[in-house]
Amino acid sequence: MHVSRPDLVPDASLDRSEMEALQREIADAAVFEDDLEFDPAVLGDPLAASSSEGEPPIVAGVDQSFLTNEAGDQDRALSAVVAVQGGEVIERVHAVTSLEIPYIPGLLSFREGAPIRDALEELSVEPDLLLFDGSGRIHFRQAGIATHMGVVLDAPSVGVAKSLLCGSPREDLEDLPEGTRVGIEANSRVDVEDGTLLGYAVQTRQYDSPDRYINPLYVSPGHRVGPETAADVALALSSSYKLPDPVRLADSYADEAKHGLEE
């Protein structure tokens, strides 16, 4: 995939204040509204996708696994990308890249951005939408990994996180029915006016039992996608599992490729 903003590429050699300053530039450049070249409604309707003009959109899920050295320290990232079109996997690629910095909350893209770029460069297809296992606008500086990579590549992107990094739910999130979405708004921890809608807690799956409970996902726009569409996408692409299928498949492929390297 082509890098549209080389000046904003994650650079692990920056110090923390420089990284945070770069994230603010990313947030200023990000577009948190729909600018898509396809109708997102086709993602949840196979009949609409098959009857629409042209080919169904290509959605690529991105996830990572990590490799350890002899001392037991994580020293390499295995970035996996799975491209799905019309519900079928059309390509799987991965890349292994050395890790330059440890994990720092809020600065994930500087640790994992380069490995992800390397994997995306292996793709022969051009995705219409990228789904990341991580945050988008639900981020202290509105620049989670989905936003950072989306802006750098100028690609529509969505962040799908398993935990809430910042912001406040507008309603109680306990035991939400399947299909429910609850707005996540900015609070004092986010560099934007309090109350700004950052994304949604999305209940993609739920047990039909009072004794078991599935937590929601925290879905937010990365770039060129609005918050409502980001939530729609997460619901449309979640079949029998909590995670949207492209991200779930990327997670599974990352583990598969990792085991292959370790054998």
C-alpha positions in Angstrom: 0.0 0.0 0.0 1.2 3.5 -0.9 2.4 5.8 1.9 0.6 9.1 1.3 2.1 11.0 4.3 5.7 9.9 4.8 6.2 12.9 7.2 3.7 11.2 9.6 5.1 7.6 9.5 5.6 6.3 13.1 9.2 6.8 14.1 10.3 4.7 17.1 13.4 6.9 17.6 11.4 9.9 18.7 11.2 10.8 22.4 7.8 10.7 24.1 7.0 14.4 23.7 7.8 14.2 20.0 5.6 11.1 19.6 2.7 12.9 21.3 3.2 16.0 19.1 3.2 13.8 16.0 -0.1 12.2 17.2 -1.7 15.6 17.4 -0.7 16.2 13.8 -2.2 12.9 12.9 -5.5 13.9 14.6 -5.5 17.2 12.8 -5.1 15.4 9.4 -7.6 12.6 10.2 -11.1 12.7 8.7 -13.6 11.3 11.1 -16.5 11.1 8.7 -17.4 8.8 5.7 -15.2 9.2 2.6 -15.6 5.7 1.2 -15.7 4.4 -2.4 -18.3 1.8 -1.6 -21.6 1.6 0.2 -20.9 0.1 3.7 -24.4 -1.4 3.7 -23.2 -4.1 1.3 -20.9 -5.5 4.0 -23.9 -6.8 5.9 -26.0 -7.9 2.9 -24.5 -10.5 0.6 -27.3 -10.1 -1.8 -26.6 -6.4 -2.1 -22.9 -7.0 -2.5 -23.5 -9.5 -5.3 -25.9 -7.3 -7.1 -23.9 -4.0 -6.7 -21.9 -2.6 -9.6 -18.4 -3.9 -9.7 -16.7 -6.2 -7.2 -17.6 -6.3 -3.5 -15.3 -4.2 -1.3 -12.1 -5.7 0.0 -11.8 -5.5 3.8 -8.4 -6.3 5.4 -8.0 -7.2 9.0 -4.7 -6.4 10.8 -3.4 -8.1 13.9 -0.1 -9.0 15.4 1.7 -11.7 17.3 5.1 -11.5 19.0 8.2 -13.6 18.9 10.7 -13.9 21.8 14.4 -14.2 22.0 16.4 -16.8 24.1 16.1 -14.5 27.1 12.3 -14.6 26.8 11.9 -11.0 25.8 9.6 -10.0 22.9 12.0 -8.7 20.3 10.0 -9.2 17.0 6.5 -8.5 15.8 4.7 -10.8 13.4 2.2 -8.6 11.6 -0.6 -10.5 9.9 -3.1 -9.1 7.3 -6.1 -11.1 6.0 -8.0 -9.6 3.0 -11.7 -10.7 2.7 -14.0 -10.0 -0.2 -17.6 -11.0 -0.2 -17.1 -13.2 2.8 -14.2 -15.1 1.3 -10.5 -14.9 2.2 -8.6 -13.7 -1.0 -5.2 -13.2 0.5 -3.1 -13.7 3.6 0.3 -12.0 4.2 2.6 -11.4 7.1 5.9 -9.8 7.9 8.3 -10.2 10.8 10.0 -7.0 12.0 12.3 -6.2 15.0 10.7 -4.2 17.8 12.5 -1.0 18.7 10.6 0.1 21.8 8.5 -1.4 24.6 4.8 -1.1 24.8 3.7 2.3 26.1 0.0 3.0 26.6 -1.2 5.5 24.0 1.9 5.1 21.8 1.2 1.7 20.3 1.6 2.8 16.7 5.2 3.7 17.3 5.9 0.1 18.5 3.8 -1.7 15.9 3.4 0.8 13.0 6.5 -0.2 11.1 5.7 -4.0 11.3 2.2 -3.3 10.1 3.5 -1.2 7.2 5.8 -4.1 6.2 3.0 -6.6 6.2 0.6 -4.3 4.2 3.4 -3.8 1.6 3.2 -7.6 0.9 -0.5 -7.3 -0.2 -1.1 -7.7 -3.9 -4.7 -6.4 -3.5 -5.7 -2.9 -2.6 -8.1 -2.9 0.4 -11.1 -0.6 0.4 -11.2 -0.7 4.2 -8.7 -1.6 7.0 -9.8 -3.0 10.4 -7.2 -2.8 13.1 -7.1 -4.7 16.4 -6.6 -1.4 18.4 -8.0 2.0 18.9 -8.9 4.7 16.4 -10.3 8.0 17.6 -10.9 6.6 21.1 -7.5 7.7 22.2 -5.9 10.3 24.4 -4.9 12.4 21.4 -7.5 11.0 18.9 -4.7 9.1 17.1 -4.8 5.4 17.9 -3.1 2.9 15.6 -6.1 2.8 13.2 -6.0 6.5 12.9 -2.2 6.8 12.6 -1.9 4.1 9.9 -5.1 5.2 8.1 -3.8 8.8 7.7 -0.3 7.6 6.7 -1.8 5.4 4.0 -4.8 7.7 3.3 -7.0 4.6 3.6 -10.4 4.2 5.2 -9.8 2.5 8.6 -11.6 1.4 11.8 -10.2 0.6 15.2 -11.7 -2.4 17.1 -10.4 -2.5 20.6 -11.2 -5.0 23.4 -10.7 -2.5 26.2 -11.6 1.1 26.7 -8.5 3.3 26.6 -10.2 6.6 27.5 -13.5 8.4 27.2 -16.8 7.8 29.0 -19.7 5.6 28.0 -23.0 7.5 27.7 -24.9 4.6 29.2 -24.2 1.6 31.4 -22.4 -1.1 29.5 -23.3 -4.1 31.7 -25.1 -7.0 30.0 -25.9 -5.2 26.8 -28.2 -7.1 24.3 -26.6 -8.2 21.1 -26.6 -5.5 18.4 -26.6 -2.7 21.0 -24.2 0.3 20.6 -23.5 2.9 23.3 -21.7 6.2 22.5 -18.2 6.8 23.9 -17.6 10.5 24.4 -14.6 12.5 25.2 -13.7 13.5 28.8 -10.9 15.4 30.3 -8.4 12.7 29.3 -8.9 13.3 25.6 -7.6 16.2 23.5 -10.9 17.4 22.3 -14.0 19.2 23.7 -15.7 17.1 26.4 -18.8 15.3 25.1 -17.4 14.8 21.6 -18.5 11.5 20.2 -15.4 9.4 19.7 -16.9 6.0 18.8 -19.1 3.3 20.2 -19.2 0.4 22.6 -20.6 -2.3 20.3 -22.2 -5.5 21.5 -21.5 -7.8 18.5 -22.4 -11.0 20.4 -24.1 -11.9 23.7 -24.9 -15.1 25.5 -28.5 -16.1 25.8 -28.0 -16.7 29.5 -28.2 -14.6 32.7 -25.1 -16.4 34.0 -22.7 -15.6 31.2 -21.8 -12.2 29.8 -19.7 -11.0 26.8 -18.1 -7.5 27.1 -18.6 -5.1 24.2 -15.9 -4.0 21.7 -14.8 -0.4 21.5 -15.1 0.6 17.9 -14.0 4.0 16.6 -13.2 5.7 13.3 -9.6 5.6 12.2 -9.6 7.7 9.0 -12.3 8.5 6.4 -15.0 6.7 8.3 -17.6 8.2 10.6 -18.4 6.7 14.1 -21.8 5.4 13.1 -20.4 3.6 10.0 -17.5 2.2 12.1 -20.1 0.6 14.4 -22.2 -0.6 11.5 -19.1 -2.2 10.0 -18.2 -4.0 13.2 -21.7 -5.5 13.5 -22.0 -6.4 9.8 -18.7 -8.3 9.7 -19.2 -10.2 13.0 -20.6 -13.6 12.2 -20.4 -16.3 14.9 -17.7 -14.6 17.0 -17.2 -11.4 19.0 -14.5 -10.0 16.8 -15.3 -8.9 13.2 -14.3 -11.7 10.9 -11.4 -9.9 9.2 -9.7 -9.1 12.5 -10.5 -12.5 13.9 -9.0 -14.2 10.9 -5.9 -12.0 11.1 -5.5 -12.9 14.8 -5.7 -16.6 13.9 -3.3 -16.3 11.0 -0.8 -14.4 13.2 -0.8 -17.3 15.6 -0.5 -19.9 12.7 2.4 -18.0 11.1 4.1 -17.7 14.5 3.9 -21.4 15.2 5.3 -22.1 11.8 8.4 -19.9 12.6 8.9 -21.5 16.0 8.8 -25.1 14.7 
